Amino acid sequence: MRSRLLAAALLLSGLGAGTAAARAQEAAPAADATKAPPAALVKVGSPVDEAVVGTVQNAALKLQRQSEDAGVRGVLVLELTPGSSRFGPVRDLAQFLTSAELSDVRTVAWVPESVDGNNAIVALACEEIVLHPDAELGDLGRGRALEPADEAFVLALAEKRHNRLVSPALVRGLADPGQAVLKVTLGEGANAETRLVTPAELKEIRESAPGDVQVDRIKEEGVPGRFSGERARALGILAAATAETKNDVARLYDLPTLRTAAAAGGVPDVAYIRIDEPIEPIIGEFVKRQIDRSVARGANLIVFELTSRSGSLVTAQDLATRIADLSERNVHTVAFVPQEAFGTAAMVALACDELYMETGARIGRVGRLTEADGEAAAEDVALARQELKFLAEQKGRPPAIAEALADPALEVFAVTNARTGREWYLTDAEIHAQGDEWRRGPLVPETRAGEAVVLTADRAEELGLARPPVADLDELKQRLGVPADVALNPVGKTWMDTLVFVLNTSAAVWFLLFAGAALLYLELHFFTGILGILSVTCFALFFWSQFLGGTAGWLEITLALLGLACLAIEAFVIPGFGVFGVTGGLLVLASLVMAMQTFGVGFSTDRMATSLATVVAALGGVIVFGIVSNRFLPRMPLFNQMILAPPGMEVAGPALRPDLLEEVERPVGPRVGDEGVTRTALRPSGKAEIGGDYLDVVSDGPFVDPDTPVRITKLEGPRVFVRAT
């Protein structure tokens, strides 16, 4: 009698094969035909601690209230991440997820990467599990058996039948590597029943119900219990469905989109950033500053209005990466295209979690990056394709369609998965690479070879790039859950942003360079200190504005400081205009030119010529200033008092230092025939004292020892040749 009762209990708690298979094929229950259910996505970070538990509880309870008001059961998707967590917080979260507090919320565990240890218990506590085909779930003890108390808790979860694809026998296999798991089939034909059991349970079944029992071992003893999404679906256990992207999960549950909980529930804290200028470095840095300020003040929804047509590919790529990564900070991003988003603006739009376009708006033509719509170079096309493919994969859009926006020569075909019937878009090379997995359909008309791809709002939705079109900004607010009385005003420029934009104009750049050099010239004559400070301020403003403008970096600043150090060595340590002086001057010149533009893909020789011309014009202005000031400054009322002249000399002379005119009339410097004594060994160069001055000299014969009398034999420019007497 006892054996029969045990067998009956196993029958009730086991997993029927036909029932499990039917439920597994139903990747998600059918949604309400007329209204999408409330939904939210929460990324469960690792480790799972009290803060993470609180975040999930707040989002779930908010979704519960929304579901009660809407009369539709909501969907809470928990995106699990790999890592280690303490059992206590995981237990608390699992108890909450299986409690009656969430009676109107369907909990779904989305596992895009392999998860094991205590983190995997969170998935077992959800009603349904969606696995990436290659991601594995299980091994609760990470190679060892769970503690008995912990295993008892997880078994209790399974016995609640909260997730009908997770049975107690399966949990035992996941919790203990030493436990085998068997899939047995009882009976034949229409009366056949399949369930998961342990070897001990199989023995009792055979004792209580003799007959033909088919046994299949799905997990051996001594092997950690881990099942990939593909294998779990084939066995009809653990996973209700498989999905490769977050958007695939949304489609499984008939959801228009999956937003993070912060942007999905309640009134979102929204920031609105307008990009209507070419995406050049200064605009890219400005937008990134606006993003950082918005996130810092607590914004969880950022809307980017895009009406730009051109810009720098490198800048757009950097900005797109920054926007795409905001999802990791629980910030939902939306691109709004009211009219056109061409060139680099289209790349930025595809970096957002969602793309909305007004009816009649257009997007595309990434393969043409200039205002004149000139064809992009091959390396630009390759870089744009690579970035667009990465963004599409990250945001769940068809990569082939995204790549076609950058490459007019790329043809894309509609395809259907031969096994699942899923519709997608692939290139010819991708279809051949995946064998018979996909059935080729018609060519996407917009991707005919040689034509720049431009998509309307309706076509962008049909091809999986955008959401359904909106009529205006008010409808966009309604779609995003922004109250009608909340105005979406573009984030304005601060005084610092305005100053950066002004200082990056050509006139301001020239003035800063000219003023900095001119003030330095005056400081070297007057030695007031104030002029030197003003000169340093001008150069500091130049590098600061270029740094915040996105064209200068630490390399340019380092080169400038190194150049100044070389000039200082030449002036105070090794007098004479030699190697250090020339090197220092070239380093400073290079740093100024490099600070005004970016290098790499999309490098513009025209911009390089403009930068060089600006520096040369500033230096030319300083030369003219020096000539004029040298003649007229001594006559000016204020400055003539700052020039000290020796007795008997007129201050208002033709030069800043009239006493130097007499110096020109008498010989200055070493002459052939002058004699002196070496102070260092000449091998062949060294130091010699001649006429009371220490000079750099070169032996005009054999090496010369220190303290040897020498005579100058010839002069070649700055080089002095001597021979021992």
Phi, psi and omega in degrees: 000315181298320180295321180293322177296321178296317179297320179296321178296320179295322179298319182288325183269347182287177182250108179294138185294310182296317180296316181296317181296319180296317180292323181293323179293330175279091186303327176204151178297154180294136180278168176303132187292336186248345185215127178290139181289152173301142184211155177207152177242130176237124176274115183273100181288167180240137004283154174283113180233190184298325180294318179295317179300317179297320179298315179295317181298316180298315181294319182292316180293323176296320178292326177299316179294320178296321180294320178297319180291323183277343183072020180229137181290125182280169181236119176252115180258122177256112178274111185271144179239150179290155179151185181247140179218153175287152185290326184303302179299324178296318178299316180298318180293318180297319179296320179294317183294334181259009183273168179286351179297337182248044183294333181254020180233127174270122181264131182232127175267121178254117187244090180280341178231163180297133181229133177221188180068203182296332179300328181292337179296327178300320178296320181293338180276350180275157180294325181220153180236130175244118184252145166293142184307327182262352181280144180249146179229137177140210181047062186298329181263004180052062177089350178232164179285143176296155173300144183308318181294321180292319179295322179297323178295315181294322176298322178297323176300314181294323182290341174291345183059031177295319173245112187287351178263004178242110181255161178303320180297320178296320179298319178299321178291325179287331185270339186224113178301334182279359183258124176276154177234131184242145173250114186245149177239123180253136178082183183222159175063221184292339181269004182293142180226134182240140179209168175257133181219167171266164178304322180295320179291325178297321179298317181291326178296316181294327180287323185271334182223078181299145179155187182283119179236120177270131186238133176228121180278118178258349177208121183276160174291145178081003180242128178303140181278103179223135181230129175283164179299319181295316181289321180297319179293322180295325180275347182073033181232162167065300188259129176283335180196169173241149179207143182266334182225168177297323179294327176297321178297318179299319180293326179300326184253018178054042178258139178295328178194165175241112178255155176297155185302326182296327182263350186265332185244150178068201179267116182289148173272103192254143171241141185238115183243125181258131177238098182239013177241161176307137185279075175269171184307320183293323177289319179300316179292323178298315180296320179295324176294320178295322177298312181298320179293320181295316180294321181297327180273002173103011179295134177244002176219120179240124178254127178252115174271123187242121174224021182275160182238340189211187178144188181275129181295319180297318179295316179297321179296316179296317180293320179298319178297319179298317181292317182298327183280354179295336179297332178290343179256019179059036175247122181271132183245140182228131173261133180238120181246101181282333182227284183220144173224095183250163176064225184294336178296326178295323178296317179295322179298320182284353175278348182277158179296323180226150177233121176243137179232142174290152177303125182095349178288161182226154179214149177140207177055042177291334179291354175238115194250357184252161180298329180278004180059035175287153181293139179283152177292160183301320181292327176294318179298316180297317180293319180296318178299316181298316181292318181294323177296317179298315180295319180296317178295323181289325184258004174078027177257161180295114182300324183297318179295317180298318179295324181296335177296334182261338186236102180297342181273357185268123177262138183236139182241146170285134183228160178231132179292127185294335184264316186257345183080008181292136179264137184206186181225129182222157172278168180299318180296322180291323179297314180294324182293334183259014172064228183267013183293329183239141174262124183291137175246202183286159175290137174292117190304324184292346184258023176301139185303134176093353182251131176294130186280122175230128184244138172280173181298318180294317181290325178298324176290315182298326182271004173085015179267327188230166173278170177306142184299155176244154182282323183197187182294327180296319178292325176299316178300320179295318180296324185272357180079021178272126181303149183297331182276359177269116181278135176263089179262133180302142177296126183273170178278139173278173178299327180291319177298317179299317179297319179297316179297318181294315183289347178268000174288156184300318181296318181293320178298314179299316182297317181298316179294316180296312182297318180299316180289320180295317178295325176294321178299315179293323180298323180292342178263322187261332181052050179271337184089319181293317179296324178294320178296318178295323178296314178298323179297318179298312180292326177295318177297323179298307182291326179296313181293322178290327178295311179286341176278355174089002181258338180252151177221192181293336178297312181296319179295320179296317179298319179296314180295321178295320178296317178296324178296319178296319178296322178295320178297318180295324184279323189246341183251312181238085184301152183107145183274088183243218185298315182294322181293314180295316180298315179299317179297318179293322179295317179296316179298317180296320181294323179293317180292315181294331182290345184260006179200166178257155179242167181112208180298134182085012179300133184250120176291330177296317178294324178296316179296321179296318179296315180295320179296323179297315180295315180296320179296321178294318178294320176298321177297323179293321179297314177298318178300320179296318180294315181294314181294327180296331182267321189253340185299321180296343181269349185281143188305315185281313188285337181291340177280346182269354182258123180267124180243144179292162182302141178086356181258146176273132179291321183280042178278186185279004185218160176294327179235084185298334181295343180287343181295325179290329180295330181293331184282340179248150184302139178234135175093176183291151177231157177298131180104341177297144182244155179195198183227137177288141177253342173226166176293140177260106184226067349272354182255161180176201182248143175218146176262114182228122179064029179084000180247144173273124184237150169278121185232163179231134180292131178266031181188221179289171176300148183237135180282164177296156177061032178255130178298137180222162178228142178287125182259328178197159178236128177233095184062231180278356184271133181247121180257134181230161176220143180297139181268000000 
